């Protein structure tokens, strides 16, 4: 996520950190590199110009020149201005008043409206809401069926009248259905086009007038960069947008849309899609995103993911086992699965301070196939072997290799890594001082 932009910004600012004093020329040189990085990331030109003007005004002021650590002060200013650029604070959905609350998702075809509707319903259900999905896209082939499949997968009801009804009538009927069936949220999946046209906008305007949505969220493909911002401007001119959902942010190495759309259109990013799974939709926190971009990690999101995927009591027991090196290969497998449930491992590593920068992660490429091999090897062991790895002799290793479809060398490597990891955690638990996180993770994943 934003890897190209992050690497260049961090490189530009790193040159300032070690300096005892900074001249205005030092700041200007660094900001020239920042400017180039932002423009290459497809950030809107006007946004870049205003952003740099604000940073420069503060960076050559008294708060930096009189600071004991002027380089770090400049990084702090850039972090604060990046945060402000993306909205300042997390913008929550407006769900005040009498339910059902209507949320309309609009956007161009291919931006990910249908999957975003299902992901949003799933996220809000976890907050004790009772969502109803309404399939109002009657034009795209199989759009209704796609939403029904996603709804069945999640156990969330989907309302539809079929493809032969007017979308506005479907939306109104969906709201009435929600009222009579106790649903407090109605999420409407609307039709899109390959381009913006009067017919599309007229239909969306009629639907908005008919159902009076609390939220009208424009779904944008983050990977289209500046084009996403252009689309946002045109939609906002003709509809009363309340915010955005940026999809495919996990594949966006540049970041132009995320850094531009709030400043250009004046409406907040409320959610971001960070993967294909139904739970891969996150509330957008500008400050946390700025920290990720500048290589500071994102501990709060990491903690939230851990809390969502791990039972607190189990986590405490496992922490005690790790400190005493009393954990087994069975525990090792459980932990591996829980970490994988938190999301793609490269994203998880990017949230850890000290590992968040592109340079720190170089050489630590997390191979999902390797993790699956580890899982297969452990599953091919008997319960006794998982509890007491020291009993695994040569013949047992050959049997485990055959059962897991791997080689004896793979089994040997895993057992060695496991013992090294257990010894390392015993050292950490014994208070001998932490080692560098990269070394620990490199051992764990065999790099």
C-alpha positions in Angstrom: 0.0 0.0 0.0 1.5 3.3 -1.2 4.9 1.6 -1.3 6.4 3.8 -4.0 5.3 7.0 -2.4 6.3 5.9 1.1 9.8 4.9 0.0 10.4 8.3 -1.7 9.0 10.4 1.1 10.9 8.6 3.7 14.1 8.9 1.7 13.6 12.6 1.3 12.9 13.2 5.0 15.7 10.9 6.2 18.3 13.3 5.0 17.0 15.9 7.5 16.8 13.7 10.6 20.5 13.5 11.4 21.2 17.2 11.0 22.0 19.3 14.1 20.8 22.5 12.4 18.7 23.1 9.3 18.9 26.0 6.9 16.1 27.2 4.7 18.0 25.7 1.8 18.1 22.3 3.4 14.3 22.4 3.9 13.7 23.5 0.3 15.9 20.7 -1.1 13.9 18.1 0.9 10.6 19.6 -0.2 11.6 19.5 -3.8 12.0 15.8 -3.5 8.7 15.5 -1.6 7.0 17.5 -4.4 8.4 15.1 -7.0 7.3 12.1 -5.0 3.8 13.4 -4.7 3.5 14.3 -8.4 4.8 10.9 -9.4 2.1 9.4 -7.1 -0.5 11.1 -9.2 -1.5 13.5 -6.5 -3.5 16.5 -7.8 -1.2 19.4 -8.8 -3.1 22.0 -6.8 -3.2 19.7 -3.8 0.6 19.3 -4.0 1.2 23.1 -4.3 -1.0 24.0 -1.3 0.4 21.1 0.8 4.0 22.2 0.2 3.2 25.8 0.9 1.8 24.9 4.3 4.7 22.6 5.2 7.3 25.2 4.1 5.7 28.0 6.1 5.9 25.9 9.2 9.2 24.2 8.5 11.2 27.4 8.1 9.5 29.0 11.2 10.6 29.3 14.8 9.2 25.9 15.9 11.8 24.1 13.7 14.8 26.5 13.7 14.8 26.7 17.5 14.2 23.0 18.0 16.8 20.7 19.4 15.9 18.1 16.7 14.9 20.2 13.7 14.9 17.2 11.3 12.4 15.3 13.4 10.3 18.4 13.8 10.0 18.7 10.0 8.9 15.1 9.8 6.3 15.8 12.5 5.0 18.8 10.5 4.8 16.7 7.3 2.9 14.0 9.3 0.4 16.6 10.6 -0.1 18.1 7.2 -0.6 14.8 5.5 -3.2 13.9 8.2 -5.0 17.2 7.6 -4.8 16.7 3.9 -6.7 13.4 4.2 -9.4 14.8 6.5 -7.8 15.1 9.9 -9.8 12.6 11.8 -12.0 9.5 11.1 -15.3 10.5 9.6 -18.1 8.2 11.0 -21.3 7.3 9.2 -24.3 9.5 10.1 -26.7 7.0 11.6 -28.5 9.4 13.9 -32.3 9.6 14.0 -35.1 7.1 13.5 -34.2 3.9 11.6 -34.0 2.5 9.1 -31.0 4.5 8.0 -30.5 4.4 4.2 -27.0 4.2 2.7 -26.7 4.6 -1.1 -23.6 3.4 -2.8 -23.0 5.0 -6.2 -20.1 5.0 -8.7 -18.9 3.8 -12.1 -19.1 0.2 -13.2 -16.1 -1.8 -12.1 -15.3 0.3 -9.0 -16.5 -2.4 -6.7 -19.9 -1.2 -5.5 -21.5 -4.6 -5.1 -18.7 -6.2 -3.1 -18.4 -2.9 -1.1 -22.1 -3.1 -0.3 -21.7 -6.6 1.1 -18.4 -5.7 3.0 -20.1 -2.6 4.5 -23.1 -4.6 5.6 -20.8 -7.2 7.2 -18.8 -4.5 9.0 -21.9 -2.7 10.4 -23.5 -6.0 11.5 -20.4 -6.5 13.7 -21.5 -3.2 15.4 -24.9 -4.8 16.3 -26.8 -3.3 13.3 -29.3 -5.4 11.3 -28.6 -4.5 7.7 -30.7 -5.2 4.6 -29.0 -5.2 1.2 -31.0 -3.9 -1.7 -30.1 -5.0 -5.3 -31.1 -2.0 -7.4 -28.6 -2.6 -10.3 -30.9 -4.0 -13.0 -28.6 -3.3 -15.9 -25.3 -5.2 -15.3 -25.7 -8.9 -16.1 -25.7 -11.0 -12.9 -25.4 -8.0 -10.6 -28.4 -9.0 -8.6 -27.2 -12.6 -8.4 -23.7 -11.5 -7.3 -25.2 -9.6 -4.3 -27.5 -12.5 -3.4 -24.5 -14.9 -3.4 -22.5 -12.5 -1.1 -25.6 -12.0 1.1 -26.0 -15.8 1.5 -22.3 -16.2 2.2 -22.5 -13.6 5.0 -26.0 -14.5 6.3 -27.3 -11.0 5.4 -30.8 -10.7 3.8 -30.9 -9.3 0.2 -34.0 -7.6 -1.2 -34.8 -7.6 -4.9 -37.7 -7.3 -7.3 -35.8 -8.7 -10.2 -34.5 -7.0 -13.4 -37.8 -5.9 -14.8 -38.6 -3.2 -12.3 -37.6 0.4 -12.1 -34.6 0.8 -9.7 -36.3 3.7 -7.9 -39.3 1.4 -7.2 -36.9 -1.3 -6.0 -35.2 1.1 -3.6 -38.5 2.3 -2.1 -39.8 -1.2 -1.7 -36.5 -2.2 0.0 -36.9 0.6 2.6 -40.5 -0.5 3.2 -39.4 -4.1 3.6 -36.7 -3.0 6.1 -39.3 -1.2 8.2 -41.6 -4.2 8.4 -38.8 -6.7 9.0 -36.9 -4.9 11.7 -33.8 -3.9 9.7 -32.2 -0.7 11.0 -29.9 -0.2 8.0 -30.7 -0.3 4.2 -27.6 -0.5 1.9 -28.6 0.1 -1.7 -26.4 -1.2 -4.5 -27.1 1.1 -7.5 -26.3 0.8 -11.1 -23.1 2.1 -12.7 -21.9 3.0 -16.1 -18.5 2.9 -17.8 -18.7 6.7 -17.9 -20.9 9.4 -16.3 -24.0 10.2 -18.3 -27.3 12.2 -17.8 -29.4 9.0 -17.7 -27.4 7.5 -14.8 -27.3 10.8 -12.9 -31.1 11.3 -13.3 -31.8 7.8 -12.0 -29.6 8.3 -9.0 -31.1 11.7 -8.3 -34.7 10.3 -8.4 -33.7 7.4 -6.1 -32.1 9.8 -3.7 -35.2 12.0 -3.6 -37.4 8.9 -3.1 -35.5 7.3 -0.2 -33.8 10.3 1.4 -30.5 8.5 2.2 -28.5 9.5 5.3 -25.3 8.6 3.5 -24.6 8.7 -0.3 -21.1 7.1 -0.6 -19.2 7.2 -3.9 -17.2 4.0 -4.5 -13.9 4.8 -6.2 -11.1 2.6 -7.5 -8.0 3.9 -5.8 -5.8 2.5 -8.5 -7.2 4.9 -11.1 -5.4 7.8 -9.3 -6.2 11.3 -10.6 -9.1 9.9 -12.7 -10.8 8.8 -9.5 -10.6 12.4 -8.3 -12.1 13.7 -11.6 -15.0 11.2 -11.2 -15.6 12.3 -7.6 -15.8 16.0 -8.7 -18.4 15.2 -11.4 -20.5 13.0 -9.1 -20.4 15.6 -6.3 -21.6 18.3 -8.7 -24.8 16.4 -9.4 -25.4 14.4 -6.2 -25.2 15.4 -2.6 -22.3 13.0 -1.7 -21.5 12.5 2.0 -18.2 10.6 1.5 -16.2 8.0 -0.3 -15.2 4.3 -0.2 -11.8 3.8 -1.8 -11.4 0.2 -3.1 -8.3 -1.7 -4.0 -6.2 0.4 -1.7 -4.0 -2.6 -0.9 -2.9 -2.6 -4.6 -2.3 1.1 -4.9 1.5 1.7 -4.8 1.0 5.5 -5.5 -1.7 6.9 -3.3 -2.9 9.8 -5.6 -6.6 9.3 -5.0 -6.3 8.9 -1.2 -4.2 12.1 -0.9 -6.2 14.2 -3.3 -9.9 13.4 -3.1 -10.6 15.0 0.3 -8.8 18.2 -0.5 -10.4 18.5 -4.0 -14.0 17.6 -3.3 -14.3 18.5 0.3 -15.9 15.2 1.4 -14.2 12.6 3.6 -13.0 9.1 2.9 -15.1 6.9 5.2 -14.0 3.4 4.4 -11.2 1.7 2.4 -11.1 -1.7 0.7 -7.8 -3.5 1.5 -8.4 -7.0 0.0 -10.9 -9.3 -1.6 -12.2 -11.0 1.6 -15.6 -9.9 2.9 -14.0 -8.5 6.1 -11.4 -6.5 4.1 -13.1 -3.1 4.6 -11.6 -0.8 7.1 -12.7 2.6 8.5 -10.4 5.3 7.2 -8.2 7.0 9.8 -6.1 9.8 8.2 -3.6 10.0 11.0 -2.9 6.3 10.9 -2.5 6.3 7.1 -0.1 9.2 7.4 1.9 7.2 9.9 2.0 4.2 7.5 3.2 6.4 4.6 6.0 7.9 6.7 7.1 4.5 8.0 5.9 5.0 11.5 3.7 1.9 11.5 0.1 1.7 12.6 -0.1 0.1 16.0 -3.7 1.0 16.7 -5.1 -0.8 13.6 -2.8 -3.7 14.4 -4.2 -4.0 17.9 -7.8 -3.7 16.6 -7.2 -6.5 14.1 -5.6 -8.7 16.8 -8.6 -8.1 19.1 -11.1 -8.9 16.4 -9.4 -12.2 15.5 -8.0 -13.4 18.8 -9.8 -14.4 22.0 -8.4 -12.3 24.9 -8.1 -15.2 27.4 -6.4 -17.4 24.8 -4.0 -14.6 23.9 -3.0 -14.2 27.6 -2.4 -18.0 27.9 -0.3 -18.0 24.8 1.7 -15.0 26.0 2.5 -16.9 29.2 3.6 -19.9 27.2 5.8 -17.8 24.9 7.5 -16.3 27.9 8.4 -19.7 29.4 9.1 -21.3 26.0 6.4 -23.8 27.0 4.5 -23.7 23.7 4.3 -26.6 21.3 4.0 -27.0 17.5 0.3 -27.1 18.0 0.4 -23.7 19.6 2.7 -22.6 16.8 0.2 -23.6 14.2 -2.7 -21.9 16.1 -0.7 -18.7 16.3 0.1 -18.9 12.6 -3.5 -19.2 11.7 -4.6 -16.4 14.0 -2.1 -14.0 12.5 -3.2 -15.0 9.0 -6.8 -14.3 9.9 -5.7 -10.7 10.7 -5.1 -10.1 7.0 -2.3 -10.4 4.4 1.0 -10.7 6.3 2.8 -8.0 4.3 0.1 -5.5 5.5 0.5 -6.7 9.1 4.2 -6.2 8.9 3.7 -2.8 7.5 1.9 -1.7 10.6 4.8 -2.6 12.9 6.9 0.5 13.8 10.5 -0.1 12.5 9.2 -2.5 9.8 6.8 -0.1 8.1 9.3 1.5 5.7 10.0 -0.1 2.3 13.7 -0.4 3.0 13.3 -2.2 6.3 11.0 -4.7 4.6 13.4 -5.4 1.8 14.6 -9.0 2.0 11.6 -10.0 4.2 9.2 -11.2 1.6 6.4 -13.2 3.2 5.7 -16.2 1.0 2.1 -17.5 1.6 3.1 -20.8 0.0 5.8 -21.2 2.6 3.2 -20.7 5.3 1.0 -23.3 3.8 3.9 -25.7 3.7 4.5 -25.1 7.4 0.8 -25.8 8.1 0.9 -29.0 6.0 4.0 -30.3 7.8 2.6 -29.7 11.3 -0.8 -31.3 10.3 1.1 -34.4 9.2 2.5 -34.9 12.7 0.9 -37.0 15.4 -0.4 -35.1 18.5 2.6 -36.6 20.5 5.1 -35.2 17.9 3.5 -31.8 18.0 3.8 -31.7 21.8 7.3 -33.1 21.9 9.2 -32.2 18.7 12.4 -33.7 20.1 11.1 -37.3 19.5 10.9 -36.7 15.8 13.7 -38.9 14.5 14.8 -39.7 10.9 12.1 -42.2 10.1 9.4 -39.9 11.5 10.7 -37.0 9.5 10.5 -39.1 6.3 6.9 -40.1 7.1 5.9 -36.4 7.8 7.5 -35.3 4.6 5.6 -37.9 2.6 2.3 -37.0 4.3 2.7 -33.3 3.7 4.0 -33.5 0.2 7.3 -31.8 1.2 10.9 -32.9 1.6 12.8 -34.0 4.6 14.8 -30.8 4.3 11.6 -28.8 4.6 10.7 -30.7 7.8 14.2 -30.2 9.2 14.1 -26.5 8.4 10.8 -26.0 10.2 11.9 -27.9 13.3 15.1 -25.8 13.4 13.1 -22.6 13.0 10.6 -23.6 15.7 13.4 -24.3 18.2 15.2 -21.0 17.4 11.9 -19.1 17.7 11.1 -20.8 21.0 14.6 -20.0 22.3 14.3 -16.4 21.2 10.9 -15.9 23.0 12.4 -17.5 26.1 15.2 -14.9 26.0 12.7 -12.1 25.5 10.6 -13.4 28.4 13.7 -13.7 30.6 14.4 -10.0 30.3 17.6 -10.2 28.3 16.5 -7.4 26.1 14.6 -7.5 22.8 16.3 -8.3 19.6 15.6 -6.4 16.4 12.0 -7.4 15.2 13.3 -8.0 11.7 15.6 -10.7 12.9 12.8 -12.5 14.8 10.5 -12.3 11.8 13.2 -13.4 9.4 13.8 -16.5 11.5 10.1 -17.3 11.8 9.5 -17.1 8.0 12.8 -18.6 7.0 14.5 -15.6 5.3 
